[in-house]
Amino acid sequence: MTEKEQIFQNLRQIADAVHALFGLNCEVVIHDLADLQKSLVYMKGDVTGRKVGAPATDLLAKLIQKNPEGGDRQHNYKSVTADGRCLKSATTIIKDNSGKAVAAFCINLDTTQYFNAIQALLPFIHDLESGIYPSKESFADSAGDTVRTLFVQAVEEIGVQPAAMSIDEKTRFIEKMKQNGVFQFKGAVEQVAGLMDVTKCTVYNYLKKIT
């Protein structure tokens, strides 16, 4: 058995244990970082509706882009699923003995029932802050969905729709998407060009400007 195979075998056993502990409201997934297009290789539980073969999420792409050698993590962050359920999540990048990032171990806990219980108690409790958690991660069924999510996030950060952006704003826009890991996905340049209504050569030109 190779080192990588041993890592994934160990992670599957840990995933089974975590899911057994937290039950039906818990989902544990393992990503193989060798192929972000279909990185999800093991799944225990079902909270986000994904299946094995799903791509890396937008948050995972950002973590890898910011620290390509691995060792990064984000724990106890909040996400919201497409159907409005609140999640408490954790993502940890796993490295091999050489320091290469090979896997991501992710836990998603559906806290909707707890949130609803708090809401029911609010009339009886004073000075309790509440609200829907802002989404930090979306769960895609295809790599194109992840690219589209990262595209929308970048538009929101720039604050201007692509058609109305100046050259400087478009440069910052492309730079923001690169920083967030958009262009790690196969076909991302063509997809971004389509969403911006420009040619892929235009996108490549902006990429050259920021390298």
Sequence and secondary structure as in RCSB ss.txt:
>XXXX:A:sequence
MTEKEQIFQNLRQIADAVHALFGLNCEVVIHDLADLQKSLVYMKGDVTGRKVGAPATDLLAKLIQKNPEGGDRQH
NYKSVTADGRCLKSATTIIKDNSGKAVAAFCINLDTTQYFNAIQALLPFIHDLESGIYPSKESFADSAGDTVRTL
FVQAVEEIGVQPAAMSIDEKTRFIEKMKQNGVFQFKGAVEQVAGLMDVTKCTVYNYLKKIT
>XXXX:A:secstr
  HHHHHHHHHHHHHHHHHHHHGGGEEEEEEETT GGG EEEEES SS   TT    HHHHHHHHH TT   EEE
EEEEE TT  EEEEEEEEEE TTS EEEEEEEEEE HHHHHHHHHHGGG SS             SSHHHHHHHH
HHHHHHHHTS GGG  HHHHHHHHHHHHHTTGGGSTTHHHHHHHHHTS HHHHHHHHHHH 
